[in-house]
Amino acid sequence: MNDFLENMESAAELIWEEATAGVPEGHFRCVCGQVEEISYGQPISNSPYAMPVCRFCFERRFNK
């Protein structure tokens, strides 16, 4: 049986696999659908398991 951290790691890995499937290498698909370079991705929270979002989603979230 996995502990909490192992479950979080597995979930993060699965989400990352989904976000990088079907996009050019070095890119990911944001939750909004935008394809973004990995180097421009920003985490949406301070959680170590937070998925990156595109620049636009990050700005909408934190520059209100």
N, CA, C and O of each residue as an XYZ file, in Angstrom:
256
protein
N       0.843     -1.180      0.000
C       0.000      0.000      0.000
C       0.890      1.246      0.000
O       1.843      1.352      0.772
N       0.556      2.165     -0.871
C       1.333      3.395     -0.975
C       0.954      4.367      0.133
O      -0.190      4.402      0.586
N       1.935      5.153      0.559
C       1.635      6.202      1.522
C       1.202      7.466      0.773
O       1.161      7.485     -0.457
N       0.885      8.498      1.512
C       0.364      9.739      0.941
C       1.325     10.339     -0.086
O       0.900     10.723     -1.176
N       2.615     10.424      0.249
C       3.581     11.033     -0.664
C       3.744     10.224     -1.942
O       3.866     10.797     -3.025
N       3.747      8.922     -1.831
C       3.836      8.085     -3.020
C       2.611      8.268     -3.913
O       2.732      8.277     -5.138
N       1.444      8.414     -3.311
C       0.226      8.673     -4.090
C       0.307     10.022     -4.800
O      -0.094     10.136     -5.959
N       0.820     11.041     -4.118
C       0.956     12.366     -4.726
C       1.960     12.332     -5.873
O       1.726     12.936     -6.919
N       3.073     11.632     -5.685
C       4.074     11.507     -6.744
C       3.496     10.780     -7.958
O       3.718     11.194     -9.095
N       2.768      9.718     -7.721
C       2.161      8.967     -8.826
C       1.163      9.827     -9.586
O       1.127      9.805    -10.816
N       0.355     10.584     -8.855
C      -0.630     11.458     -9.499
C       0.066     12.538    -10.325
O      -0.350     12.827    -11.447
N       1.124     13.133     -9.775
C       1.855     14.174    -10.495
C       2.495     13.610    -11.760
O       2.472     14.255    -12.809
N       3.062     12.418    -11.667
C       3.663     11.792    -12.843
C       2.619     11.505    -13.915
O       2.879     11.717    -15.100
N       1.458     11.032    -13.525
C       0.392     10.745    -14.472
C      -0.092     12.025    -15.156
O      -0.274     12.052    -16.373
N      -0.295     13.071    -14.382
C      -0.746     14.347    -14.953
C       0.296     14.900    -15.909
O      -0.050     15.428    -16.966
N       1.585     14.783    -15.545
C       2.658     15.280    -16.414
C       2.705     14.479    -17.716
O       2.899     15.053    -18.788
N       2.531     13.173    -17.634
C       2.506     12.348    -18.844
C       1.376     12.783    -19.761
O       1.559     12.861    -20.976
N       0.207     13.068    -19.192
C      -0.930     13.529    -19.989
C      -0.658     14.903    -20.590
O      -1.039     15.165    -21.731
N      -0.002     15.784    -19.835
C       0.266     17.145    -20.301
C       1.309     17.183    -21.414
O       1.327     18.120    -22.212
N       2.175     16.174    -21.476
C       3.226     16.165    -22.504
C       2.914     15.225    -23.661
O       3.689     15.147    -24.615
N       1.808     14.518    -23.596
C       1.431     13.599    -24.672
C       0.900     14.387    -25.865
O       0.045     15.258    -25.710
N       1.403     14.081    -27.036
C       0.880     14.693    -28.251
C       1.320     16.117    -28.503
O       0.723     16.802    -29.333
N       2.342     16.581    -27.816
C       2.879     17.928    -28.054
C       4.346     17.784    -28.431
O       4.952     16.754    -28.137
N       4.937     18.799    -29.082
C       6.350     18.710    -29.444
C       7.240     18.530    -28.205
O       6.891     18.956    -27.104
N       8.373     17.902    -28.410
C       9.307     17.697    -27.299
C       9.719     19.044    -26.709
O       9.973     20.001    -27.441
N       9.783     19.106    -25.391
C      10.151     20.345    -24.711
C       8.970     21.260    -24.448
O       9.153     22.406    -24.037
N       7.751     20.765    -24.679
C       6.532     21.548    -24.476
C       5.569     20.756    -23.600
O       5.741     19.556    -23.391
N       4.560     21.443    -23.098
C       3.480     20.804    -22.347
C       2.179     21.506    -22.668
O       2.175     22.638    -23.150
N       1.079     20.833    -22.400
C      -0.244     21.426    -22.613
C      -0.772     21.903    -21.263
O      -0.935     21.113    -20.333
N      -1.035     23.192    -21.168
C      -1.578     23.807    -19.951
C      -3.022     23.338    -19.744
O      -3.640     22.796    -20.660
N      -3.544     23.545    -18.560
C      -4.936     23.180    -18.282
C      -5.916     23.953    -19.161
O      -7.039     23.499    -19.379
N      -5.498     25.127    -19.672
C      -6.365     25.909    -20.562
C      -6.305     25.418    -22.001
O      -7.098     25.851    -22.837
N      -5.367     24.513    -22.298
C      -5.233     23.971    -23.642
C      -4.072     24.559    -24.429
O      -3.702     24.027    -25.475
N      -3.501     25.638    -23.944
C      -2.357     26.279    -24.605
C      -1.141     25.368    -24.539
O      -0.845     24.801    -23.487
N      -0.427     25.223    -25.667
C       0.834     24.478    -25.681
C       1.944     25.483    -25.398
O       2.057     26.505    -26.075
N       2.752     25.188    -24.402
C       3.774     26.120    -23.915
C       5.109     25.408    -23.796
O       5.152     24.207    -23.528
N       6.202     26.143    -23.995
C       7.527     25.589    -23.758
C       7.681     25.319    -22.263
O       7.217     26.097    -21.429
N       8.333     24.215    -21.941
C       8.518     23.855    -20.534
C       9.240     24.957    -19.775
O       8.935     25.205    -18.608
N      10.191     25.619    -20.417
C      10.963     26.660    -19.734
C      10.103     27.858    -19.323
O      10.500     28.613    -18.436
N       8.935     28.051    -19.946
C       8.044     29.148    -19.588
C       6.980     28.743    -18.575
O       6.242     29.599    -18.087
N       6.888     27.474    -18.254
C       5.879     27.007    -17.306
C       6.151     27.503    -15.897
O       7.302     27.579    -15.465
N       5.095     27.835    -15.194
C       5.187     28.301    -13.810
C       4.252     27.464    -12.952
O       3.128     27.185    -13.370
N       4.689     27.053    -11.755
C       3.786     26.284    -10.892
C       2.632     27.159    -10.412
O       2.822     28.342    -10.127
N       1.462     26.591    -10.324
C       0.276     27.350     -9.942
C       0.144     27.503     -8.428
O      -0.647     28.317     -7.952
N       0.920     26.717     -7.668
C       0.910     26.853     -6.204
C       2.284     26.502     -5.657
O       3.189     26.140     -6.409
N       2.432     26.610     -4.362
C       3.719     26.299     -3.746
C       3.873     24.816     -3.410
O       4.870     24.426     -2.802
N       2.931     24.009     -3.785
C       3.026     22.566     -3.569
C       4.137     21.988     -4.449
O       4.248     22.364     -5.616
N       4.953     21.089     -3.919
C       5.987     20.483     -4.760
C       5.411     19.611     -5.876
O       6.137     19.225     -6.793
N       4.133     19.299     -5.810
C       3.484     18.471     -6.824
C       2.619     19.304     -7.776
O       1.907     18.743     -8.608
N       2.671     20.621     -7.663
C       1.859     21.492     -8.515
C       2.335     21.415     -9.955
O       3.535     21.466    -10.227
N       1.405     21.295    -10.853
C       1.735     21.252    -12.262
C       1.983     22.666    -12.773
O       1.397     23.625    -12.271
N       2.848     22.792    -13.767
C       3.069     24.121    -14.329
C       1.879     24.542    -15.190
O       1.143     23.707    -15.715
N       1.715     25.828    -15.317
C       0.699     26.398    -16.200
C       1.402     27.351    -17.157
O       2.559     27.709    -16.939
N       0.719     27.760    -18.200
C       1.299     28.683    -19.171
C       1.431     30.076    -18.554
O       0.879     30.359    -17.491
N       2.167     30.924    -19.240
C       2.395     32.296    -18.757
C       1.092     33.048    -18.544
O       0.958     33.812    -17.589
N       0.138     32.831    -19.431
C      -1.117     33.575    -19.373
C      -1.961     33.162    -18.159
O      -2.522     34.017    -17.474
N      -2.047     31.867    -17.898
C      -2.790     31.398    -16.720
C      -2.108     31.861    -15.435
O      -2.774     32.241    -14.472
N      -0.780     31.825    -15.428
C      -0.045     32.281    -14.257
C      -0.319     33.758    -13.992
O      -0.577     34.142    -12.851
N      -0.266     34.587    -15.029
C      -0.518     36.020    -14.868
C      -1.948     36.288    -14.429
O      -2.176     37.150    -13.580
N      -2.927     35.562    -14.995
C      -4.321     35.737    -14.583
C      -4.501     35.390    -13.110
O      -5.265     36.047    -12.402
N      -3.799     34.362    -12.653
C      -3.959     33.899    -11.274
C      -3.303     34.834    -10.259
O      -3.865     35.084     -9.192
N      -2.118     35.352    -10.586
C      -1.349     36.081     -9.582
C      -1.261     37.586     -9.812
O      -0.737     38.292     -8.950
N      -1.737     38.096    -10.906
C      -1.692     39.534    -11.160
C      -3.076     40.147    -11.188
O      -3.416     40.914    -12.089
N      -3.861     39.802    -10.202
C      -5.233     40.339    -10.141
C      -5.234     41.713     -9.538
O      -6.292     42.327     -9.403
